Amino acid sequence: MRLSPDGRRLFIALVDADTAHTTIQVWDTRSRRRVRSVRVTGWADVDISPDGRLLALGYRTGGAQLWSTATWRPVGRNFAADAGGVSAQISRDDRALATTTETGVVRLWDIKTGQAIGTALPGVPSRPAAAYFTGRGHLIASYDTGRAYLWDIRPGSLARQACEVAGRRLTRTEWDEFLPGRDYNPAC
């Protein structure tokens, strides 16, 4: 269940008993009336973008998908997240998507390109995880059952972290792999 940033709509994901379908119900909070009902295949978790234009659906079978709240249809490519129940969270600037799985995998995706941003963030393997962008959107918090992690996902911070791990300046190939689509400008 998610509340739109403006507080006007409530999004509820109702999973069928056999988990074959999920119905996303959209309620107007002022009139307390249902304004939309969308049925999708499989178990799905839902998040709403800060501007209210996109829904992110994470599927139990793996992967995530963005939907337009104007057309109520999928937009762009599917995000091929890891197998297992996936939750999805849209960043505050609508540029990134975080997916998490029941097996502890946390991944970041570029919404515009549909490409993964680097490799999976470290966490506790085989433990369910959930991720949330902080208010300003440059930090991502993830937790599993009993532990919490905080990552600074600003490109400059990611570059510095990569330099620390590598112990040297990143090559252009490494830069392209871990920071795709960004001008080559290593921090070290």
Secondary structure, DSSP 8 states (H G I E B T S, - for coil): -EE-TTSSEEEEEEE-TTSSEEEEEEEETTTTEEEEEEEEES-EEEEE-TTSSEEEEEETTS-EEEEETTT-SEEEEEE---SS-EEEEE-TTSSEEEEEETTS-EEEEETTT--B-SS-B---TTS--EEEE-TTSSEEEEE-SS-EEEEE-SHHHHHHHHHHHHTS---HHHHHHHSTTS------
